[in-house]
Amino acid sequence: MARAIGVIHKTVLRALGCEVRAMQKDSKELFAGLSTAASIGWYMLSSVVVGIAIGRWIDGYFGSQPWATIVGIVLGMVAGMWAIYKKVVGGK
Protein backbone atom coordinates (compact mmCIF):
# COMPACT_ATOMS: atom_id res chain seq x y z
CA MET A 1 0.00 0.00 0.00
CA ALA A 2 2.77 2.45 0.89
CA ARG A 3 4.53 1.60 -2.35
CA ALA A 4 1.38 2.36 -4.36
CA ILE A 5 1.00 5.69 -2.59
CA GLY A 6 4.66 6.49 -3.35
CA VAL A 7 4.15 5.68 -7.03
CA ILE A 8 0.98 7.80 -7.18
CA HIS A 9 2.77 10.64 -5.38
CA LYS A 10 5.68 10.54 -7.87
CA THR A 11 3.27 10.44 -10.80
CA VAL A 12 1.33 13.45 -9.52
CA LEU A 13 4.53 15.41 -8.89
CA ARG A 14 5.83 14.53 -12.35
CA ALA A 15 2.58 15.70 -13.93
CA LEU A 16 2.61 18.93 -11.93
CA GLY A 17 6.23 19.52 -12.90
CA CYS A 18 5.31 19.26 -16.58
CA GLU A 19 2.46 21.69 -16.04
CA VAL A 20 4.74 24.19 -14.29
CA ARG A 21 7.29 23.94 -17.12
CA ALA A 22 4.51 24.51 -19.66
CA MET A 23 3.33 27.58 -17.72
CA GLN A 24 6.89 28.94 -17.61
CA LYS A 25 7.22 28.42 -21.37
CA ASP A 26 3.89 30.21 -21.96
CA SER A 27 4.95 33.18 -19.81
CA LYS A 28 8.28 33.42 -21.66
CA GLU A 29 6.40 33.50 -24.98
CA LEU A 30 4.03 36.14 -23.60
CA PHE A 31 6.89 38.37 -22.47
CA ALA A 32 8.69 37.88 -25.79
CA GLY A 33 5.56 39.01 -27.62
CA LEU A 34 5.12 42.01 -25.33
CA SER A 35 8.77 42.92 -25.82
CA THR A 36 8.36 42.82 -29.60
CA ALA A 37 5.21 44.95 -29.45
CA ALA A 38 6.88 47.52 -27.19
CA SER A 39 9.94 47.74 -29.41
CA ILE A 40 7.75 48.24 -32.49
CA GLY A 41 5.96 51.12 -30.76
CA TRP A 42 9.26 52.59 -29.64
CA TYR A 43 10.70 52.46 -33.17
CA MET A 44 7.71 54.30 -34.60
CA LEU A 45 7.55 56.91 -31.84
CA SER A 46 11.26 57.70 -31.82
CA SER A 47 11.45 57.95 -35.61
CA VAL A 48 8.53 60.38 -35.80
CA VAL A 49 9.86 62.49 -32.91
CA VAL A 50 13.27 62.78 -34.58
CA GLY A 51 11.58 63.69 -37.87
CA ILE A 52 9.52 66.41 -36.16
CA ALA A 53 12.57 67.81 -34.36
CA ILE A 54 14.66 68.00 -37.53
CA GLY A 55 11.73 69.44 -39.49
CA ARG A 56 11.10 72.14 -36.91
CA TRP A 57 14.79 73.04 -36.84
CA ILE A 58 14.84 73.38 -40.64
CA ASP A 59 11.61 75.41 -40.52
CA GLY A 60 13.16 77.77 -37.98
CA TYR A 61 16.37 78.10 -39.96
CA PHE A 62 14.78 78.73 -43.35
CA GLY A 63 11.43 80.17 -42.21
CA SER A 64 9.44 77.59 -44.16
CA GLN A 65 6.79 76.74 -41.56
CA PRO A 66 5.17 74.09 -41.61
CA TRP A 67 6.53 72.35 -44.70
CA ALA A 68 9.78 70.91 -43.35
CA THR A 69 7.94 69.67 -40.26
CA ILE A 70 5.40 67.88 -42.45
CA VAL A 71 8.18 66.34 -44.51
CA GLY A 72 9.97 65.37 -41.28
CA ILE A 73 6.85 63.64 -39.97
CA VAL A 74 6.41 61.71 -43.22
CA LEU A 75 10.08 60.72 -43.36
CA GLY A 76 9.96 59.74 -39.67
CA MET A 77 6.95 57.51 -40.34
CA VAL A 78 8.68 55.91 -43.31
CA ALA A 79 11.84 55.35 -41.25
CA GLY A 80 9.75 53.87 -38.40
CA MET A 81 7.93 51.51 -40.74
CA TRP A 82 11.23 50.45 -42.29
CA ALA A 83 12.66 49.71 -38.83
CA ILE A 84 9.53 47.72 -37.94
CA TYR A 85 9.77 45.79 -41.22
CA LYS A 86 13.39 44.89 -40.50
CA LYS A 87 12.47 43.87 -36.94
CA VAL A 88 9.54 41.67 -37.97
CA VAL A 89 10.93 40.14 -41.16
CA GLY A 90 14.58 40.08 -40.15
CA GLY A 91 13.80 38.66 -36.72
CA LYS A 92 16.39 40.88 -35.02
N, C-alpha and C positions, 0 to 999 in steps of 0.2 A: 504494500500500500504506500509506504513512504517513497519507494522507488517511482511509482506511478505519479505521485505528487511532484517529485523532483523533475521528472520528464515533462509533465504538464507546465510546471513553473518555467523551465528552460525554453519550452516552445513559446509560451506567452511572452517571455522577455525577448526572445529572438524576433517575434512578430512585432513587438513594440519598437524594437531597435530599428527594424526596417522602416516602420512608419515614421520614426523620428528622422531618419536619414532622408526619407522622401520629403518631409516637411522642410528640412534644411535646404535641400536642393531647390524646392519651390520658392523659398524665400530668397535664395541667391539669384534665381532667375527673375524674380520680382524686382529686386534691387538693381540688377543689371538693366532691366527695361526702364526703370525710373531714371537711372543714370544716363541712359541714352536719350531719353526724352528731355531731361534737364539740359544736357549738352547741346541738343538741337535748338532749344529755346535760347540758350546762351549765345550760340553762334549767330542766330538771327538778330537778337537784340544788340549785341556788340557791333556787328557789321553795320546796322542801321544807325546806331549812335555815332560811330566813327564817320560815316557818310554825312550825317547832319552836321557834325562839328567841322569837317573839312569844307562842306558847302557854305556854312555860315561864315567861316573865315574868308573864303574866296569872295563871298558877297560883300563882306565888310571892306575887303581890300580893293575890289573893283567897283563897288557900288551897284551891283547887279541884282539887288533883292527882287524876288525870291528864287531866281532861276538856278543859281548854283546849288542852293539848298535842295531844290527839287531834284536836280540831277544827282546830288549826293545821296538823297534818300533812295532813288532808283538804283544807283550803283551799289549802295549798301545792301539793298534787298537782293540784288543779283549775286553779290559776293556771299551773302548769307545762305542763299539757296545753293550756291556752288559748294560751299563748305558742308552743308547738310548732305548734298548728293555724295560728296566724297566720303563722308562719315557713314552713310547708310550703305552705299554700294561697295566702297572700299573696305568697310569693316574695321576701320581704324579709329 
